[in-house]
Amino acid sequence: MTLSRGKFFDSELVARLGRMELVAQRVVDGFLSGKNRSSRHGFSVEFVEHREYVPGDDLRHLDWKVLGRMGRYYIKRYEEETNISAMILLDASASMTYARSGRSKFECAATAAIALAHLLQRQRDAVGVTVFDSEVRALHAPSARMSALAEVVARLHDVEPSGKTSLVSIVERAIAELPGRSLVILLSDFFVPMEEIEAALKLLRFRGHDAVVLQTLDDAERTFPFRENLEFRDLEGDRRLLAEPRRLRRGYLEALESFLDGVRRASSSLGYDYALLVNGEPLATALTALLAQRNRRRRAGRRGQRV
């Protein structure tokens, strides 16, 4: 059974990510997981298959015979490469309904989540999904079975974002489903106090998990293009503000940059990768850059271990 080709399935994005790998950055339960070399020593290394080379791969595993025969770059994969267990946390709060250009932030984040889930399962990794607002709306424990994930993806089509965002309690509930130290992918606009963001990420770190932080904004939230007088409404509350946007724009953009920088610093200070997904811009650009960056960091970490 394949993943549902519904409204969140972007075949072009899936194809672009399919040429890459999603790897873990740290030792997880004794292994460097997510298609990394095992940290165990002294057992046999058995060749399994080839895959296409992507920027960031270790050139030591390049198959030079294939290159000479076919003129194409392929990497050898081995049995000792281990699999990862991952949990995707998808924000379905009311603020994720914002959609100035037709597609909502939730639809943008769900599209990214499905593409990453597809990539993880292509790697034969176990992946789970948690959909949340202030409570867990749906939870699927990590599984490597394509049929199990396909059912979750199908249910995403029925999700109507609502309610307020919560992070710490959701993270605690979701990671309780993980079999051990794993990879957590968090997709949200993070419209909560910075203290809550920091607390949620520190909880992941305390439990030994690796994480990827994907902050989702609409292009209008990012650029504030409004010109005429508007009434701004809080999607997760009752507040309304009638204002002249041109007077607000400079202060808004400065506050937004400070907010984004805060989320970015909170992530990087714990060793977690961060990317901003802007609804209205190509998801493939942001996600492929993120995956390439993780591969570069993995190689740099291995060189450091050998020194």
DAVENCOR-V712303 format. One record per backbone hydrogen bond with DSSP energy under -1.0 kcal/mol. CO is the residue of the C=O (numbers start at 0). NH is the residue of the N-H. E is the energy in kcal/mol with one decimal. If there is no record, write none. Layout:
BEGIN
co:CO nh:NH e:E
co:CO nh:NH e:E
END
This chain:
BEGIN
co:5 nh:8 e:-1.6
co:9 nh:13 e:-2.7
co:10 nh:14 e:-2.2
co:11 nh:15 e:-2.3
co:12 nh:16 e:-2.6
co:13 nh:17 e:-1.7
co:16 nh:19 e:-2.3
co:27 nh:30 e:-1.5
co:30 nh:27 e:-4.2
co:32 nh:23 e:-1.8
co:35 nh:81 e:-1.1
co:45 nh:78 e:-3.3
co:48 nh:76 e:-2.5
co:50 nh:74 e:-3.2
co:53 nh:56 e:-2.1
co:57 nh:60 e:-1.8
co:58 nh:61 e:-1.5
co:60 nh:75 e:-2.6
co:61 nh:63 e:-1.1
co:62 nh:66 e:-1.8
co:63 nh:67 e:-2.4
co:64 nh:68 e:-2.0
co:65 nh:69 e:-3.2
co:66 nh:70 e:-1.9
co:72 nh:52 e:-2.1
co:73 nh:62 e:-2.7
co:74 nh:50 e:-1.6
co:76 nh:47 e:-3.0
co:77 nh:80 e:-1.7
co:81 nh:34 e:-2.2
co:83 nh:125 e:-2.0
co:84 nh:182 e:-2.4
co:85 nh:127 e:-2.2
co:86 nh:184 e:-2.7
co:87 nh:129 e:-3.2
co:88 nh:186 e:-3.0
co:89 nh:131 e:-2.3
co:91 nh:161 e:-2.0
co:92 nh:95 e:-1.5
co:93 nh:96 e:-2.0
co:94 nh:97 e:-1.2
co:95 nh:105 e:-2.6
co:97 nh:104 e:-1.5
co:103 nh:107 e:-2.1
co:104 nh:108 e:-2.8
co:105 nh:109 e:-3.1
co:106 nh:110 e:-2.1
co:107 nh:111 e:-1.9
co:108 nh:112 e:-2.6
co:109 nh:113 e:-2.4
co:110 nh:114 e:-1.9
co:111 nh:115 e:-2.4
co:112 nh:116 e:-2.5
co:113 nh:117 e:-2.5
co:114 nh:118 e:-2.0
co:115 nh:119 e:-2.6
co:116 nh:120 e:-2.4
co:117 nh:121 e:-2.1
co:118 nh:122 e:-1.4
co:119 nh:124 e:-2.5
co:120 nh:123 e:-1.7
co:125 nh:85 e:-2.7
co:126 nh:142 e:-1.3
co:127 nh:87 e:-2.9
co:128 nh:139 e:-2.8
co:129 nh:89 e:-3.3
co:130 nh:136 e:-3.1
co:130 nh:137 e:-1.7
co:131 nh:91 e:-4.2
co:132 nh:165 e:-1.6
co:134 nh:132 e:-2.3
co:137 nh:130 e:-2.8
co:139 nh:128 e:-1.3
co:142 nh:126 e:-2.1
co:144 nh:148 e:-1.6
co:145 nh:149 e:-2.3
co:146 nh:150 e:-1.5
co:147 nh:151 e:-1.2
co:148 nh:152 e:-2.7
co:149 nh:153 e:-2.1
co:150 nh:154 e:-1.6
co:151 nh:155 e:-1.3
co:154 nh:157 e:-1.7
co:155 nh:158 e:-1.5
co:162 nh:93 e:-2.8
co:166 nh:170 e:-3.1
co:167 nh:171 e:-2.3
co:168 nh:172 e:-2.1
co:169 nh:173 e:-2.8
co:170 nh:174 e:-2.6
co:173 nh:176 e:-1.8
co:174 nh:177 e:-1.2
co:181 nh:209 e:-2.5
co:182 nh:86 e:-2.4
co:183 nh:211 e:-2.4
co:184 nh:88 e:-3.4
co:185 nh:213 e:-3.0
co:186 nh:90 e:-2.4
co:187 nh:215 e:-2.0
co:189 nh:191 e:-2.1
co:192 nh:195 e:-1.0
co:192 nh:196 e:-1.5
co:193 nh:197 e:-2.6
co:194 nh:198 e:-2.1
co:195 nh:199 e:-2.3
co:196 nh:200 e:-2.3
co:197 nh:201 e:-2.4
co:198 nh:202 e:-1.8
co:199 nh:203 e:-1.7
co:200 nh:204 e:-2.1
co:201 nh:205 e:-2.9
co:202 nh:206 e:-1.8
co:203 nh:208 e:-2.5
co:204 nh:207 e:-1.4
co:209 nh:183 e:-2.1
co:210 nh:272 e:-1.2
co:211 nh:185 e:-2.7
co:212 nh:274 e:-2.2
co:213 nh:187 e:-1.7
co:214 nh:276 e:-3.3
co:216 nh:278 e:-3.6
co:217 nh:221 e:-2.0
co:218 nh:222 e:-2.2
co:219 nh:223 e:-2.5
co:229 nh:242 e:-2.7
co:231 nh:240 e:-2.6
co:233 nh:236 e:-1.3
co:238 nh:233 e:-2.7
co:240 nh:231 e:-3.5
co:242 nh:229 e:-2.2
co:243 nh:246 e:-1.6
co:244 nh:248 e:-2.0
co:247 nh:251 e:-2.9
co:248 nh:252 e:-2.8
co:249 nh:253 e:-2.0
co:250 nh:254 e:-2.3
co:251 nh:255 e:-2.8
co:252 nh:256 e:-2.4
co:253 nh:257 e:-2.0
co:254 nh:258 e:-2.2
co:255 nh:259 e:-3.0
co:256 nh:260 e:-2.5
co:257 nh:261 e:-1.9
co:258 nh:262 e:-2.1
co:259 nh:263 e:-2.5
co:260 nh:264 e:-2.7
co:261 nh:265 e:-2.3
co:262 nh:266 e:-1.8
co:263 nh:267 e:-2.7
co:264 nh:268 e:-2.3
co:266 nh:269 e:-1.2
co:266 nh:271 e:-2.5
co:267 nh:270 e:-1.6
co:272 nh:212 e:-3.0
co:274 nh:214 e:-2.1
co:276 nh:216 e:-2.4
co:277 nh:280 e:-2.5
co:278 nh:218 e:-1.9
co:281 nh:285 e:-1.1
co:282 nh:286 e:-2.6
co:283 nh:287 e:-2.5
co:284 nh:288 e:-1.6
co:285 nh:289 e:-1.8
co:286 nh:290 e:-2.5
co:287 nh:291 e:-2.4
co:288 nh:292 e:-2.1
co:289 nh:293 e:-2.2
co:290 nh:294 e:-1.9
co:291 nh:295 e:-2.2
co:292 nh:296 e:-2.5
co:293 nh:297 e:-2.2
co:294 nh:298 e:-2.2
co:295 nh:299 e:-2.4
co:296 nh:300 e:-2.5
co:297 nh:301 e:-2.2
co:298 nh:302 e:-2.3
co:299 nh:303 e:-2.1
co:300 nh:304 e:-1.9
co:301 nh:305 e:-1.5
co:302 nh:306 e:-1.0
END
